Amino acid sequence: MASVNASDIPEIQQFMGVFWNTIKKFYGVEITEEYSAEVIDYLDTLHKQFPDPLCKELLLGLHRYIESEQRAQIMRRKEVNYE
C-alpha cells in the first residue's frame, strides 16, 4: 500500500485544516436562507482556493450532508405540526 507524507501533498494538508474548521462552522445546520447562502458561498470559495479533485469531493460531501440534515429537520417539523 502506498503511503504519502503531508509534505508530498501540501495542498491537501492545508485543505484538511480548513475543511475541519468548515465542518465546525456549519455543523449546526439551520433552515434559513442566510445559512444556506453562506454555506454555498463559503464552499464555492473553498473550491476555487483548493481545486484538487479530492477537495472537491469532500466539499460536495459536506454540502450533501447539510442538505440531508435540512430535509430531515423540515420533515421533523412537519411531523410535529401534524400531531
Backbone as JSON, one array per atom type, in Angstrom:
{
  "sequence": "MASVNASDIPEIQQFMGVFWNTIKKFYGVEITEEYSAEVIDYLDTLHKQFPDPLCKELLLGLHRYIESEQRAQIMRRKEVNYE",
  "N": [[0.85, -1.17, 0.0], [0.61, 2.15, -0.91], [1.85, 5.0, 0.66], [1.74, 8.39, 1.73], [3.47, 11.35, 2.73], [2.62, 14.32, 4.53], [4.02, 16.41, 3.41], [4.22, 15.6, 0.82], [1.8, 16.12, -0.32], [0.97, 18.97, -0.19], [-1.16, 20.79, -0.72], [-3.47, 19.34, -0.09], [-2.95, 18.82, 2.59], [-3.03, 21.45, 3.67], [-5.68, 22.06, 3.02], [-7.15, 20.24, 4.6], [-7.08, 21.19, 7.26], [-8.48, 23.59, 6.95], [-10.87, 22.53, 6.02], [-11.77, 21.05, 8.24], [-12.29, 23.15, 10.02], [-14.34, 24.31, 8.6], [-16.33, 22.36, 8.73], [-16.87, 22.51, 11.49], [-17.83, 25.13, 11.59], [-20.25, 25.05, 10.15], [-21.7, 22.96, 11.21], [-23.89, 23.04, 12.93], [-26.65, 22.8, 11.62], [-28.96, 24.86, 9.93], [-32.24, 25.99, 8.95], [-32.47, 28.3, 7.12], [-32.53, 31.03, 4.81], [-30.3, 32.67, 4.88], [-28.32, 31.1, 6.15], [-28.11, 28.95, 4.31], [-27.26, 30.33, 1.99], [-24.82, 31.34, 2.9], [-23.4, 28.95, 3.34], [-23.22, 27.92, 0.69], [-21.8, 29.98, -0.64], [-19.42, 29.98, 0.86], [-18.42, 27.33, 0.54], [-18.09, 27.33, -2.22], [-16.1, 29.26, -2.51], [-14.0, 27.96, -1.18], [-13.69, 25.78, -2.92], [-12.69, 27.06, -5.18], [-10.3, 27.95, -4.15], [-9.04, 25.57, -3.47], [-8.68, 23.53, -5.81], [-8.25, 20.81, -6.19], [-9.27, 17.47, -7.04], [-9.97, 15.7, -4.9], [-10.46, 17.47, -2.8], [-12.66, 18.79, -3.86], [-14.57, 16.69, -3.88], [-14.82, 16.19, -1.13], [-15.86, 18.63, -0.25], [-18.28, 18.63, -1.67], [-19.44, 16.42, -0.45], [-19.8, 17.39, 2.17], [-21.65, 19.39, 1.62], [-23.8, 17.82, 0.69], [-24.39, 16.46, 3.05], [-25.26, 18.59, 4.68], [-27.54, 19.44, 3.25], [-29.08, 17.12, 3.5], [-29.48, 17.04, 6.28], [-30.96, 19.37, 6.56], [-33.3, 18.68, 5.14], [-34.18, 16.59, 6.79], [-34.72, 18.0, 9.16], [-36.82, 19.61, 8.28], [-38.73, 17.65, 7.74], [-39.12, 16.63, 10.32], [-40.26, 18.86, 11.55], [-42.65, 19.02, 10.14], [-43.85, 16.63, 10.95], [-44.25, 17.13, 13.67], [-46.06, 19.22, 13.53], [-48.25, 17.91, 12.48], [-49.16, 16.35, 14.51]],
  "CA": [[0.0, 0.0, 0.0], [1.38, 3.38, -0.99], [1.54, 6.0, 1.68], [2.4, 9.66, 1.46], [3.64, 12.28, 3.85], [1.94, 15.6, 4.32], [4.85, 17.24, 2.51], [4.0, 15.12, -0.56], [0.52, 16.66, -0.79], [0.8, 20.17, 0.64], [-2.48, 21.41, -0.9], [-4.42, 18.54, 0.69], [-2.66, 19.07, 4.0], [-3.57, 22.76, 4.02], [-7.13, 21.98, 2.91], [-7.77, 19.47, 5.68], [-7.3, 22.07, 8.4], [-9.56, 24.49, 6.56], [-12.09, 21.72, 5.93], [-12.21, 20.75, 9.61], [-12.89, 24.37, 10.54], [-15.6, 24.49, 7.86], [-17.28, 21.43, 9.35], [-17.26, 23.08, 12.77], [-18.57, 26.37, 11.33], [-21.58, 24.8, 9.6], [-22.25, 21.72, 11.75], [-25.22, 23.34, 13.49], [-27.43, 23.06, 10.41], [-30.15, 25.69, 10.09], [-33.11, 26.08, 7.77], [-32.69, 29.71, 6.81], [-31.92, 31.45, 3.55], [-28.98, 33.22, 5.18], [-27.42, 29.97, 6.4], [-27.89, 28.23, 3.04], [-26.46, 31.18, 1.11], [-23.46, 31.38, 3.44], [-22.78, 27.65, 3.05], [-22.91, 27.82, -0.74], [-20.72, 30.92, -0.94], [-18.19, 29.55, 1.54], [-17.92, 26.13, -0.11], [-17.64, 27.72, -3.56], [-14.81, 29.93, -2.33], [-13.01, 26.92, -0.88], [-13.45, 25.0, -4.13], [-11.81, 27.86, -6.03], [-9.0, 28.0, -3.48], [-8.48, 24.21, -3.45], [-9.35, 22.85, -6.93], [-7.93, 19.38, -6.25], [-10.49, 16.64, -7.1], [-10.34, 15.18, -3.57], [-11.05, 18.59, -2.07], [-14.0, 19.0, -4.43], [-15.46, 15.63, -3.4], [-15.08, 16.39, 0.29], [-16.77, 19.77, -0.14], [-19.6, 18.17, -2.11], [-19.96, 15.55, 0.6], [-20.3, 18.24, 3.26], [-22.87, 20.03, 1.13], [-24.86, 16.81, 0.69], [-24.74, 16.23, 4.45], [-26.04, 19.74, 5.15], [-28.86, 19.37, 2.61], [-29.79, 16.0, 4.1], [-29.9, 17.46, 7.61], [-32.04, 20.35, 6.4], [-34.51, 17.93, 4.78], [-34.62, 15.87, 7.98], [-35.32, 18.98, 10.07], [-38.12, 20.0, 7.71], [-39.66, 16.52, 7.94], [-39.46, 16.58, 11.75], [-41.19, 19.96, 11.82], [-43.96, 18.64, 9.58], [-44.41, 15.58, 11.81], [-44.69, 17.78, 14.91], [-47.25, 20.01, 13.21], [-49.38, 17.01, 12.2], [-49.6, 15.71, 15.75]],
  "C": [[0.9, 1.24, 0.0], [0.91, 4.36, 0.06], [2.29, 7.27, 1.33], [2.55, 10.43, 2.76], [2.91, 13.56, 3.51], [2.71, 16.48, 3.34], [4.71, 16.82, 1.05], [2.72, 15.71, -1.16], [0.18, 17.93, 0.01], [-0.57, 20.83, 0.49], [-3.53, 20.67, -0.07], [-4.2, 18.77, 2.18], [-3.24, 20.4, 4.45], [-5.1, 22.71, 4.03], [-7.76, 21.3, 4.11], [-8.0, 20.31, 6.93], [-8.45, 23.04, 8.15], [-10.9, 23.74, 6.55], [-12.64, 21.4, 7.32], [-12.88, 21.98, 10.22], [-14.23, 24.67, 9.86], [-16.68, 23.59, 8.43], [-17.79, 22.03, 10.67], [-18.14, 24.31, 12.58], [-20.02, 26.1, 10.95], [-22.26, 23.57, 10.18], [-23.64, 21.92, 12.34], [-26.15, 23.77, 12.36], [-28.7, 23.84, 10.74], [-30.97, 25.66, 8.81], [-33.46, 27.55, 7.59], [-32.02, 30.03, 5.49], [-30.51, 31.97, 3.78], [-27.96, 32.11, 5.38], [-27.09, 29.27, 5.09], [-27.02, 29.04, 2.1], [-25.0, 31.24, 1.59], [-22.72, 30.08, 3.17], [-22.33, 27.59, 1.6], [-21.75, 28.74, -1.1], [-19.38, 30.46, -0.37], [-17.59, 28.32, 0.84], [-17.42, 26.43, -1.52], [-16.28, 28.41, -3.49], [-13.71, 28.92, -2.05], [-12.68, 26.09, -2.12], [-12.52, 25.75, -5.08], [-10.4, 27.92, -5.46], [-8.28, 26.65, -3.54], [-9.14, 23.38, -4.56], [-9.04, 21.35, -7.06], [-9.21, 18.54, -6.24], [-10.92, 16.06, -5.75], [-10.99, 16.27, -2.74], [-12.47, 18.83, -2.54], [-14.98, 17.96, -3.89], [-15.79, 15.79, -1.93], [-16.04, 17.56, 0.52], [-18.19, 19.39, -0.58], [-20.24, 17.26, -1.08], [-20.5, 16.34, 1.77], [-21.59, 18.91, 2.85], [-24.04, 19.05, 1.12], [-25.32, 16.52, 2.12], [-25.64, 17.35, 4.97], [-27.44, 19.71, 4.54], [-29.7, 18.25, 3.23], [-30.3, 16.36, 5.5], [-31.03, 18.48, 7.53], [-33.35, 19.64, 6.05], [-35.06, 17.19, 5.99], [-35.29, 16.82, 8.98], [-36.69, 19.41, 9.58], [-39.14, 18.9, 7.94], [-40.07, 16.42, 9.41], [-40.44, 17.69, 12.12], [-42.59, 19.63, 11.31], [-44.63, 17.6, 10.46], [-44.95, 16.2, 13.09], [-45.98, 18.56, 14.65], [-48.47, 19.15, 12.92], [-49.93, 16.38, 13.47], [-50.51, 16.59, 16.56]]
}
